């Protein structure tokens, strides 16, 4: 144990914080790494360009073109990230010999991913893919007025629940199955109620089959607006928060799916009082849901602080969700994952009980002073120690590994 870590440990001990215990807690927190950063949300269907409000900007060389390349890239990223985590998949990442309609997907079509996860001690999460498809007609899926269109997407979502449950059984940890739809209108609608009624009926059917929550956790994800549906989103936050509460499923909060002045962190304590679990997609929106790589900014630190302060590290399901094609995609994974972990570590190294007591006693001067002083405590030293003990590079020493991989592998694609 080096002298710098011993010094940091002593400083935090003065606040009543055990750094070794904090690192042990951090080691147990699994973050779901989104596979779609590796190939700009393309998937393996070869179904054409993105649609449904999804847009990956940039053309940095070396994106994954198939499952083998994507898994190889994930291995490289994971070798630079401390801990054991999960991989988050979309339906379009099924590994098949020939195209399979989305409503006919089966667990066998994801066997390659199950093997990948088992060999590395990882978990898997899943998302039905309700975009970039000819039947995402008029920007609508589960709320479409055409029953045949809705039927296709209902069957797709049912199929993905079975696939998620298969992941849970095979890997010994529950898979999160998250439903997000692009449905909405560009112009102010004449009828807001009917699309939401159709969405509710679709969800009721999809979730009607009871599946053991030890294997599968169902979530629904809201959005304020999307590209091409600026005036009205069927699956709003109010819709899904109420639906999840009434139907005993999980509400997923995406950091880019709210008004820019709203903070997801502020929503967590309210929701945790009324539900067993909350799911998160951590991203960084700039002016809109632009899915920038997660930075260690105040917004991220507040999210982590609320999770830890609420003693909810086992109740808040954390996943990343961004797709930046303007920089090296592996670096984007590593930066985002390590930043999420750093934010959690900062929260674990915070004397929440002391600060809460100051607030309760009206000692706001002392509370504010301590909050500010904590910002200059040696978080980086504790983080470096964590990386060393986990066998991954410290500080920016991971970057040459990515640069070498780019020269040897990505440049050839």
C-alpha positions as CSV (number, residue, x, y, z in Angstrom):
1,X,0.0,0.0,0.0
2,X,1.7,3.2,-1.1
3,X,2.3,6.3,1.0
4,X,0.0,8.5,-1.0
5,X,-3.0,6.2,-0.4
6,X,-2.1,5.9,3.3
7,X,-2.2,9.7,3.5
8,X,-5.5,9.9,1.7
9,X,-6.9,7.2,3.9
10,X,-5.9,9.1,7.0
11,X,-7.5,12.3,5.7
12,X,-10.8,10.6,5.0
13,X,-10.6,8.8,8.3
14,X,-10.8,12.2,10.0
15,X,-14.3,12.5,8.5
16,X,-15.3,9.1,9.7
17,X,-14.9,7.5,6.2
18,X,-13.2,4.1,5.8
19,X,-11.7,4.2,2.3
20,X,-11.1,0.5,2.2
21,X,-14.8,-0.1,2.9
22,X,-15.7,2.5,0.3
23,X,-13.7,0.6,-2.3
24,X,-15.2,-2.7,-1.3
25,X,-18.7,-1.1,-1.9
26,X,-17.6,0.3,-5.2
27,X,-16.3,-3.1,-6.3
28,X,-19.8,-4.6,-5.9
29,X,-21.7,-2.0,-8.0
30,X,-22.3,-3.3,-11.5
31,X,-22.8,-0.8,-14.3
32,X,-24.4,-1.9,-17.6
33,X,-22.1,-1.0,-20.5
34,X,-24.1,-0.3,-23.7
35,X,-22.9,-2.3,-26.6
36,X,-24.3,0.2,-29.2
37,X,-21.5,2.8,-28.5
38,X,-19.2,0.3,-30.4
39,X,-21.0,0.5,-33.7
40,X,-23.1,3.7,-33.6
41,X,-26.4,1.8,-32.9
42,X,-26.1,-0.1,-36.2
43,X,-26.7,-3.7,-35.0
44,X,-26.4,-6.7,-37.2
45,X,-29.6,-6.6,-39.2
46,X,-28.2,-4.5,-42.0
47,X,-31.6,-2.8,-42.0
48,X,-30.4,0.6,-43.2
49,X,-30.0,4.0,-41.6
50,X,-31.1,5.0,-38.1
51,X,-34.6,6.3,-37.6
52,X,-36.9,7.0,-34.7
53,X,-35.1,10.0,-33.3
54,X,-31.8,8.2,-33.1
55,X,-28.7,10.0,-34.4
56,X,-25.0,9.1,-34.1
57,X,-22.8,12.0,-35.2
58,X,-19.3,11.6,-36.5
59,X,-17.4,9.1,-38.7
60,X,-14.3,8.2,-36.6
61,X,-12.6,5.2,-38.2
62,X,-12.8,1.7,-36.8
63,X,-16.4,1.0,-35.8
64,X,-17.4,-2.6,-35.3
65,X,-19.0,-4.2,-38.3
66,X,-20.0,-7.6,-36.8
67,X,-20.4,-9.5,-33.6
68,X,-16.8,-10.7,-33.5
69,X,-15.4,-7.2,-33.8
70,X,-17.8,-5.7,-31.3
71,X,-17.0,-8.4,-28.7
72,X,-13.3,-7.9,-29.3
73,X,-13.7,-4.1,-28.8
74,X,-15.7,-4.7,-25.6
75,X,-12.9,-7.0,-24.3
76,X,-10.4,-4.2,-24.9
77,X,-12.6,-1.6,-23.1
78,X,-13.4,-4.0,-20.2
79,X,-9.7,-4.6,-19.6
80,X,-9.3,-0.9,-18.8
81,X,-12.3,-0.6,-16.5
82,X,-12.2,-1.8,-12.8
83,X,-14.6,-4.4,-11.6
84,X,-17.1,-6.9,-13.1
85,X,-20.1,-5.4,-14.9
86,X,-22.9,-6.1,-17.3
87,X,-23.3,-5.7,-21.1
88,X,-26.5,-4.0,-22.3
89,X,-27.8,-5.3,-25.6
90,X,-30.5,-4.3,-28.0
91,X,-32.5,-6.8,-30.0
92,X,-30.7,-5.8,-33.2
93,X,-27.5,-7.3,-31.8
94,X,-28.8,-10.9,-32.2
95,X,-26.1,-13.1,-33.8
96,X,-27.8,-15.1,-36.5
97,X,-26.8,-16.8,-39.8
98,X,-29.6,-15.0,-41.7
99,X,-31.9,-12.2,-40.7
100,X,-34.7,-13.1,-38.2
101,X,-37.8,-10.9,-38.0
102,X,-37.8,-9.1,-34.6
103,X,-41.1,-10.7,-33.5
104,X,-39.5,-14.1,-34.0
105,X,-36.3,-13.7,-32.0
106,X,-35.5,-16.4,-29.6
107,X,-32.9,-17.0,-26.8
108,X,-30.8,-19.2,-29.2
109,X,-30.2,-16.1,-31.3
110,X,-28.3,-14.6,-28.4
111,X,-26.3,-17.7,-27.5
112,X,-23.0,-16.0,-28.6
113,X,-23.6,-13.2,-26.1
114,X,-24.4,-15.6,-23.3
115,X,-21.2,-17.5,-23.9
116,X,-19.3,-14.2,-24.0
117,X,-20.8,-13.1,-20.7
118,X,-20.3,-16.5,-19.0
119,X,-16.6,-16.7,-19.9
120,X,-16.0,-13.2,-18.5
121,X,-18.2,-13.3,-15.4
122,X,-20.5,-10.6,-16.7
123,X,-24.2,-10.0,-16.7
124,X,-26.5,-9.1,-19.6
125,X,-29.3,-6.7,-20.0
126,X,-31.7,-6.4,-23.0
127,X,-33.8,-3.8,-24.8
128,X,-36.4,-4.5,-27.5
129,X,-35.5,-2.4,-30.6
130,X,-38.5,-0.3,-31.7
131,X,-36.8,2.0,-34.2
132,X,-34.9,1.7,-37.5
133,X,-37.5,-0.5,-39.0
134,X,-40.1,-0.3,-41.8
135,X,-42.9,-1.0,-39.3
136,X,-42.0,2.0,-37.1
137,X,-44.6,3.6,-39.3
138,X,-45.3,7.3,-39.1
139,X,-43.1,7.5,-36.1
140,X,-45.4,5.1,-34.1
141,X,-45.0,1.5,-32.8
142,X,-46.9,0.3,-29.7
143,X,-49.3,3.3,-30.0
144,X,-50.0,3.0,-33.8
145,X,-53.7,3.1,-34.8
146,X,-53.1,0.1,-37.1
147,X,-53.6,-3.0,-35.0
148,X,-51.4,-5.1,-37.3
149,X,-48.5,-2.7,-36.6
150,X,-49.1,-2.8,-32.9
151,X,-49.3,-6.6,-33.0
152,X,-45.8,-6.9,-34.6
153,X,-44.3,-4.7,-31.9
154,X,-46.2,-6.4,-29.0
155,X,-44.9,-9.8,-30.2
156,X,-41.4,-8.4,-30.5
157,X,-41.5,-7.1,-26.9
158,X,-42.9,-10.4,-25.6
159,X,-40.0,-12.2,-27.3
160,X,-37.4,-10.0,-25.7
161,X,-38.8,-10.6,-22.3
162,X,-38.2,-14.3,-22.8
163,X,-34.7,-13.6,-24.0
164,X,-34.0,-11.4,-21.0
165,X,-35.3,-14.1,-18.6
166,X,-33.0,-16.6,-20.4
167,X,-30.1,-14.3,-19.7
168,X,-31.0,-14.2,-16.0
169,X,-31.3,-18.0,-15.7
170,X,-28.0,-18.7,-17.5
171,X,-25.9,-16.0,-15.8
172,X,-27.4,-16.1,-12.3
173,X,-28.3,-12.4,-12.2
174,X,-31.5,-10.7,-13.3
175,X,-31.5,-9.0,-16.7
176,X,-33.1,-5.6,-17.0
177,X,-35.5,-5.6,-20.0
178,X,-36.1,-1.9,-20.9
179,X,-38.9,-0.8,-23.2
180,X,-38.4,2.6,-25.0
181,X,-40.4,3.6,-28.0
182,X,-40.0,6.6,-30.4
183,X,-43.7,7.3,-30.7
184,X,-44.9,10.8,-31.0
185,X,-45.8,13.7,-33.4
186,X,-43.8,16.5,-34.9
187,X,-46.8,18.8,-34.9
188,X,-49.3,19.5,-32.0
189,X,-51.7,16.6,-32.0
190,X,-55.5,16.8,-32.2
191,X,-55.8,13.8,-29.9
192,X,-53.3,13.1,-27.1
193,X,-55.4,10.6,-25.2
194,X,-55.9,7.8,-27.8
195,X,-52.2,7.1,-28.5
196,X,-51.6,6.8,-24.8
197,X,-54.6,4.5,-24.4
198,X,-53.2,2.3,-27.1
199,X,-49.8,2.3,-25.6
200,X,-51.3,1.3,-22.2
201,X,-53.2,-1.6,-23.8
202,X,-50.0,-2.8,-25.6
203,X,-48.0,-2.7,-22.4
204,X,-50.7,-4.5,-20.5
205,X,-50.5,-7.4,-22.9
206,X,-46.7,-7.4,-23.1
207,X,-46.3,-7.6,-19.3
208,X,-49.3,-9.9,-18.7
209,X,-47.1,-13.0,-18.4
210,X,-45.6,-13.3,-15.0
211,X,-41.8,-13.9,-15.1
212,X,-39.7,-14.5,-12.0
213,X,-38.0,-11.2,-11.0
214,X,-34.9,-13.2,-10.0
215,X,-34.4,-13.6,-13.7
216,X,-36.1,-10.5,-15.3
217,X,-36.8,-6.9,-14.3
218,X,-39.1,-5.0,-16.6
219,X,-38.6,-1.3,-17.1
220,X,-40.3,1.4,-19.1
221,X,-38.4,4.5,-20.2
222,X,-39.8,8.0,-20.8
223,X,-38.7,10.9,-23.0
224,X,-39.6,14.5,-23.2
225,X,-39.2,14.8,-27.0
226,X,-37.3,13.3,-29.9
227,X,-36.1,14.4,-33.3
228,X,-39.2,14.5,-35.5
229,X,-41.6,14.2,-32.5
230,X,-40.9,17.6,-30.9
231,X,-44.5,18.4,-30.2
232,X,-45.8,15.3,-28.4
233,X,-44.2,12.1,-27.0
234,X,-46.7,9.3,-26.2
235,X,-44.4,7.8,-23.6
236,X,-44.0,10.8,-21.4
237,X,-42.5,10.8,-17.9
238,X,-46.0,11.2,-16.3
239,X,-47.3,8.3,-18.3
240,X,-44.6,5.9,-17.5
241,X,-44.1,6.9,-13.8
242,X,-47.8,6.2,-13.2
243,X,-47.8,3.1,-15.3
244,X,-44.8,1.6,-13.5
245,X,-46.3,2.5,-10.1
246,X,-49.6,0.8,-10.9
247,X,-48.2,-2.2,-12.7
248,X,-45.3,-3.1,-10.4
249,X,-42.6,-2.6,-12.9
250,X,-39.6,-0.3,-12.9
251,X,-39.4,3.2,-14.2
252,X,-36.2,4.1,-16.1
253,X,-34.9,7.6,-16.0
254,X,-32.6,8.7,-18.8
255,X,-30.4,11.7,-18.1
256,X,-31.0,13.2,-21.5
257,X,-34.8,12.7,-21.6
258,X,-35.9,15.7,-19.6
259,X,-35.9,19.4,-19.9
260,X,-32.3,20.8,-19.7
261,X,-33.1,22.5,-16.4
262,X,-34.3,19.3,-14.8
263,X,-31.9,17.2,-12.8
264,X,-32.5,13.4,-12.7
265,X,-30.7,13.3,-9.3
266,X,-33.6,15.3,-7.8
267,X,-36.1,12.6,-8.9
268,X,-34.4,9.7,-7.3
269,X,-35.2,10.2,-3.6
270,X,-38.9,10.8,-4.5
271,X,-39.1,7.6,-6.6
272,X,-37.2,5.4,-4.1
273,X,-39.8,6.2,-1.5
274,X,-42.5,4.5,-3.6
275,X,-40.8,1.8,-5.6
276,X,-38.4,-1.0,-4.9
277,X,-36.1,-0.2,-7.8
278,X,-35.3,2.7,-10.2
279,X,-33.3,2.2,-13.4
280,X,-31.0,4.8,-14.9
281,X,-29.6,5.5,-18.3
282,X,-26.6,7.8,-17.6
283,X,-25.8,10.1,-20.5
284,X,-24.8,13.7,-21.1
285,X,-27.2,15.8,-23.2
286,X,-26.0,19.2,-24.4
287,X,-29.0,21.4,-25.2
288,X,-31.0,18.3,-26.2
289,X,-30.8,14.5,-25.8
290,X,-27.5,14.5,-27.7
291,X,-26.0,11.4,-25.9
292,X,-22.5,12.8,-25.3
293,X,-20.0,10.7,-23.5
294,X,-20.5,10.9,-19.8
295,X,-18.2,13.4,-18.1
296,X,-17.4,13.7,-14.4
297,X,-19.5,16.9,-14.0
298,X,-21.7,18.2,-11.3
299,X,-24.8,16.5,-12.7
300,X,-23.2,13.1,-12.7
301,X,-21.8,13.6,-9.2
302,X,-25.2,14.6,-7.9
303,X,-26.8,11.4,-9.4
304,X,-24.1,9.3,-7.7
305,X,-24.5,11.2,-4.4
306,X,-28.3,10.6,-4.3
307,X,-27.8,6.9,-5.0
308,X,-25.3,6.5,-2.2
309,X,-26.9,8.8,0.3
310,X,-30.2,6.9,-0.1
311,X,-28.3,3.6,0.6
312,X,-29.7,2.5,-2.8
313,X,-26.7,1.1,-4.6
314,X,-28.6,-2.2,-4.9
315,X,-31.9,-0.6,-5.8
316,X,-30.8,1.8,-8.6
317,X,-29.9,-0.1,-11.7
318,X,-27.2,1.9,-13.5
319,X,-26.5,1.7,-17.3
320,X,-24.8,4.0,-19.7
321,X,-26.4,5.2,-22.9
322,X,-24.6,7.4,-25.4
323,X,-23.2,7.0,-28.9
324,X,-20.4,9.3,-29.9
325,X,-18.9,8.5,-33.3
326,X,-16.6,11.6,-33.3
327,X,-14.0,10.0,-31.1
328,X,-12.5,6.5,-30.6
329,X,-15.4,4.4,-29.6
330,X,-13.5,2.3,-27.2
331,X,-12.1,5.3,-25.5
332,X,-15.7,6.6,-25.2
333,X,-16.7,3.5,-23.3
334,X,-13.7,3.7,-21.0
335,X,-14.1,7.4,-20.2
336,X,-17.8,7.1,-19.5
337,X,-17.5,4.0,-17.3
338,X,-14.6,5.2,-15.3
339,X,-16.3,8.6,-14.8
340,X,-19.4,6.8,-13.5
341,X,-17.3,4.9,-11.1
342,X,-15.4,8.0,-10.0
343,X,-18.7,9.7,-9.3
344,X,-19.8,6.8,-7.2
345,X,-16.5,6.7,-5.3
346,X,-16.8,10.4,-4.6
347,X,-20.2,9.7,-3.1
348,X,-18.9,6.8,-1.1
349,X,-16.2,9.0,0.3
350,X,-18.7,11.6,1.5
351,X,-19.9,11.8,5.2
352,X,-23.6,11.9,4.3
353,X,-24.8,11.4,7.9
354,X,-22.7,14.3,9.1
355,X,-24.0,16.6,6.4
356,X,-27.6,15.4,6.9
357,X,-27.3,16.2,10.6
358,X,-26.0,19.7,9.9
359,X,-29.0,20.2,7.6
360,X,-31.4,19.0,10.2
361,X,-29.9,21.2,12.9
362,X,-30.0,24.3,10.6
363,X,-26.2,24.5,10.5
364,X,-26.1,25.5,6.9
365,X,-22.9,27.4,7.0
366,X,-21.0,24.4,8.3
367,X,-22.8,22.1,5.8
368,X,-21.9,24.3,2.8
369,X,-18.3,24.7,4.0
370,X,-17.8,21.0,4.3
371,X,-19.4,20.3,1.0
372,X,-17.0,22.6,-0.7
373,X,-13.9,21.4,1.2
374,X,-14.7,17.8,0.2
375,X,-14.1,18.8,-3.5
376,X,-10.4,19.2,-2.9
377,X,-10.0,15.9,-0.9
378,X,-7.8,13.3,-2.6
379,X,-10.4,11.4,-4.5
380,X,-7.9,10.8,-7.3
381,X,-5.4,9.0,-5.0
382,X,-8.1,6.6,-3.7
383,X,-9.2,6.0,-7.3
384,X,-5.7,5.2,-8.4
385,X,-5.4,2.7,-5.6
386,X,-8.6,1.1,-6.7
387,X,-7.4,0.8,-10.3
388,X,-4.1,-0.7,-9.1
389,X,-5.8,-3.3,-6.9
390,X,-8.2,-4.2,-9.8
391,X,-5.3,-4.6,-12.2
392,X,-6.2,-1.8,-14.7
393,X,-4.1,1.2,-15.7
394,X,-4.2,4.3,-13.4
395,X,-5.0,7.8,-14.6
396,X,-4.5,8.3,-18.3
397,X,-2.2,5.4,-18.6
398,X,-5.1,3.4,-20.3
399,X,-5.0,5.7,-23.3
400,X,-1.8,4.2,-25.0
401,X,-3.5,0.8,-24.9
402,X,-6.4,2.2,-26.9
403,X,-4.1,4.0,-29.3
404,X,-2.1,0.8,-29.9
405,X,-5.3,-1.2,-30.5
406,X,-6.5,1.5,-32.9
407,X,-3.3,1.1,-34.9
408,X,-3.3,-2.7,-34.9
409,X,-7.0,-3.4,-35.3
410,X,-9.4,-0.4,-35.8
411,X,-7.3,1.1,-38.6
412,X,-7.7,-2.1,-40.7
413,X,-11.5,-1.9,-40.8
